[in-house]
Amino acid sequence: MSVTAASPACLPVPSRRPEASLWRALLGLALLLSAAACASPSNKPGEFQAWLAGLRREALAQQIAPATLDEALGGVSPLPRVIELDRQQPEFKLSFAQYLERVVPERRVALGKQKLEADRKLLETIGTTYGVQPRFLVALWGIETDFGRLTGGFRVIDALATLAYDGRRSAFFRTELLDALHILDEGHTTPERMTGSWAGAMGQVQFMPSSFRRFAVDENGDGHRDIWNTEADALASAANYLARSGWHGDQTWGREVRLPPGFDPALVGRDTVKPLSQWQALGVRRANGADLPTRDLPASIIEPGGPDGPAYAVYDNFRTLLKWNRSDFFATAVGILADRLASR
């Protein structure tokens, strides 16, 4: 998504005169502070309160109770840290190999196997209900929040109000904020317990409020869809998301493959889909050199790390994982972790 262009007043004006290094440093600092101020929404209390009053009127029109709004919005103010994180650009881009090292470390594989065994009865029940293999649920859980350990420490209402008030993606986050208020109004959690990432992703499976309203379920039957503190609700909600997004419970995600010498690079990418039998005829083989599976699933060949990295034949379930997170790195990592959890 594009960043809103800075106004002319926010742009630095270069000097044509020679300056001492100290003066240049001071000027540079001043320009950085000016740019930061211009990039952030107005912190004038009156302006934010007027905006908040408009939001409250919209929420009331959506039948959200006044008491819910009093509790959720009382004392809310823009969070500078959220704007800083929203504007922040990574200093470098991880390679695919570096990404896998970070999100599929040996520690996570070992802990995932423990979780798979400890929660086997619950996972098998959820898997049967929704048609999603338990290993994929545990893999998603592990990559999203390290099995519920790293769920984010921001109050979701405050974070979303900050981003909705900000001018960069205000419409999207205003909708998410209203969805979050509906969740509170339905009694699933409280404003203090509704915590998540700086961008509003919540709980052990990092649902945005709109995803919560569409997919979260009350697996343990206590009347609350609690993806923050109830593992059963969190895992069943993830399964429901996948099932309703097109998951095939009788298929895997894909597999690493070996491409033949002279393989046409134009065939690499998700836009090219062929049955496995056709990829077999073109010389594609499993990573160990064996033939591809005889089940003629539609597949694409991808190279997340580029032509010098591993290649994968990916199936429909891979595309479903992309609905969760539109990143080939992410979807491939989930598949790899799920496979490693199933291995002995």
N, C-alpha and C positions, 0 to 999 in steps of 0.2 A: 504494500500500500504506500502511496506517495506521501511525502511529508509536505505540509502546507508551506508554501514559499514564504520567506521572510519579507516583511515590509521594507521599503527603501530606508526607513529610519534605523532598521536593525542591521543594515549592511555596513561593513567596515569601509572607511574612506582612506585609501593609501596616502601616505605622506610622500612628498617629493624631496624633502630636505634630509640631509644626513643627520642621524641622531646617535646619541650615545647608547651603549648596550642597555644601561639601566632604564633609560627612557623608553627604548623599544620594548623592554620586558614589561614595564608598567602599562604601556599602551596596549600591548597584547593581552594583559590580564583584564584591562578595562573592556576591551572588545569581546573577550570571552564572557565576561559577566553580562555585558549588554546583550549578546546573542542568546545567552541562557534566559535572560529576562524576557526577551522577545519571543522565545520558543515556548514559554510557559503561559498558561492562562492567567488572566488577571487575578490577583490575590486580594483585591478590594472586597472586604466583607459584604458591603452592600450589594455589589454586583452578583456575588455568588448566592447571597440569600434571595435575591430577586429571581435568579435562575432556579433555585431550589423551590421557591414558591410555585413557579410554573410547573415544575416536575410534580409537585404535590397535587396540583389541580388535575394533572393528567392521570396520576395514580388513583385519585378519588373517582375520576370518571370511569376507571377500569374496576371499580367496586372494591378497591383495597381499603381496609378499615382505617379510619383516622387514628385509632390507637396503635395500629401497626406502624403507621408512618411516623407518629410521635416517637415511638421507641427506636425505630431504625434510623431516622434522619436527624434526630436531636443531637446537636453537637458536631455534626458532620462538617468538615471543611476540606479544601483541596490538600492533597498530600504531595509536597514537592518531590519526594523520593519516587513516587509512582511516575511522575512526568519525566524525571531523570532516567528511569529505567526504560520508559517508552521511547525516549529519544536516543538512547544509548545504542551505538553501533558496535558490533564485535570487533576487536582489534585484529583478529585473524579468523579465517574460515577453517574449520576442522576438515581434514581429509576423511574419507570414508573409513580408513583403517584407524585413525585417531578416534573417530566417533564410536566405532565398535569397541575399542579399548575402554572408552569412558562409560558406555551404557551397558555393555555386556562383559563386565569383568568377572574373573573367576569367583570372587566373593559373592556376586549377585547370582551366579549360576548355582553355587552351593546353597545359598539361603533360599533360592527359589525351589530347589528340590525339597528342602525341609518344609517349606510352606505347602508344597504340593502334597506331601505325605501327611502333614499334620491336619490339613483341611480337606483331606480326600473325600470324606463322606459329603460334606457341604458342596464341594466342587462338582462331584459326580451328580448330585441332585440338580444343581444349577445347570450343568452341562446337558443333562437329559431334558430338562424343561425347555431350554432355549436352543439346543442343538449346537452348542459351542464347546469344543474340546477344552478341558480344564487347563491344559498346559498353555494355551493362548491367553486365557484369563490371567493366569499367574504371570506370564511374560509381560502383558500390558501393565498389570499392577506394579511389577518390579521396575519397569522402565519409567513409568509415570511418576511414582512417588517412593521408590525403593521399598515397596510393600507397606505403604502407609506411614513411613518414617518422615518423609519430606513433603508435606502437603502445602507449605506456604504459610507465612505468618501475618499476612495482611487481612484486616477486616474487609470482606468483599464489598460491602455497601460503600465504605469510604473509598476503596480503590476504584470501583465503578463510577461513583459520583465524580471523582477527580477526572477520569477519562471521558465521561459523558459531558462534563463542563468544558473540558479542553476542546479546541476547535478542530483537531486533526481527524479523529474518527468518532465524532460525538454522536452521530445517529446510531451507529452500531452499538456503542456502549450505553446509550440511553435505553435502547430496547433491552439490553442485558440487565441493566439496573432495574427496570420495571419488572422483568421476570424474577429477579432476586427478591423484590418486594412481594411478589405473589407467593414465592416459596415461603417467606416468613409469615405471610398472612394465613397460609394453609397450616402453619404450626409445625413444620418439619424440623426447624431448628430456631435458634435465636440469633440476633445480630452479633452478639459476642462470639458465638460458636460458629458462625458462618465465616470461616476463614479460608484463605486460598492464596493464589499467586497475586502478584501486583496487577495482572491483567484480568483477574476475576475467575480463573479456573479453580474449581473447588474440590476439596475432599480427596479421598484416596485414589480416585480415578480421574481427577482433574476435569470435571465437567464444567463447562460454562453454564450459567443459569438456564439458558434456552435448551441446552441438551438435558439438563436435569429435568425440566418440565416435560420433555418429550420421552425420556428414556429411563429415568430413575424409578426404582421399584422398592416396595416394602417387603423384602424377602422374609424377615423374621416376624412379620405380622403384628408389630406393636403400634401400628397407626402412623408411623413416621418413616419417610424415606431418608434415612440417615447415612449418607455416603462419607461422612466425616469419621464417625466412631464405630460404625457397625460393619464389620467385614462382609457379612452375608448380604447386606443391602448394597454395598459398594461393588462386590463381585457380580451379583445378579444384575445390577444396573449396567455394568460393562457388557455382560452377556446379552442383555436385552438390546443394547445399542448395536452390537454386531449383528444379532439375529435380524433386527428390523432394517439393517443396512445392506442385507443381502448375503450374509455368511452361509457357507455350505458346510454343515457339520461332518460330511463324509469325505471332505477334501482337505488337503494341507494348503500351505500358502505358496509353495514353490520349492525350488532346490537349486543348489549350486551346480553349474554345468561347465563342460569343457567345449570351447568352440574350435572348429577345425581350422587349419591354416587357410588363409585366403577368404575367411568368412566375410561376407559383405557387411561393412559397418552400417550401411543404410537400413539394415534389418533390425538394428539394435534400438530399443525404445518401446514404450508402452503403446504407441500408436499402431505398431505392427502386431497382429494377433494371428497365430496359426495353431492348428491342432498339433499335439506332440508328435504325431506320426510324420507330419511335414518337417518339423524341426529335426527329427531323426533322419529323414531322407536327405536333409541338408548337411548332415554330418555332426550335428550337436549330440553330445553324449553326457552322461552323468560325470561328476567331477572325478570319479575313480576310473572313468573310461568305459563303464558298462552302458548298455543300451538304456534309453529313456523308458519310463513306465509305459506299458501297453494301453493303459486307460487313456483315451484320446482327448484329454482335457485341452481347452483353448489356453494358449500360453503366449507370453511375450518374453523377449530376451532383454534384460537390462544389465548395465554395467555401472552401478552406483559410484564406483571409484574411478571411472574412466576406463579406457581400453587397456591400461596396464594393470587393472585390478581384477577381482573375480567377477565372473558372469553368472547370472541367475535366470532360470526359467521361472516366471511367476504366473500364478493362476488367478482365478476370480477372487479368492479370499485376500490376496494381496491388494487388489483394488478396493476391497471393503476396508482393509486397514488404512488405506489412503483417505477414506472418508473421515476417519478418526483424526488423522494428522497427515496433511498433504505433503509428505516428504518420503522419497524413496529410501533415504537413510533410515528413517524411523520405522517404516513398514518392514524393511529387510531385517533390521535389528530385532524387531518383535518376533519375526519368523525364526531367526537364528537362535534367539534365546529360548523360544518354545521348543525347538528341536533339541537343544542341549538339555533342557529340563527332562525330556523324554528319554535321553540316552542314559545308559548305565555307567 
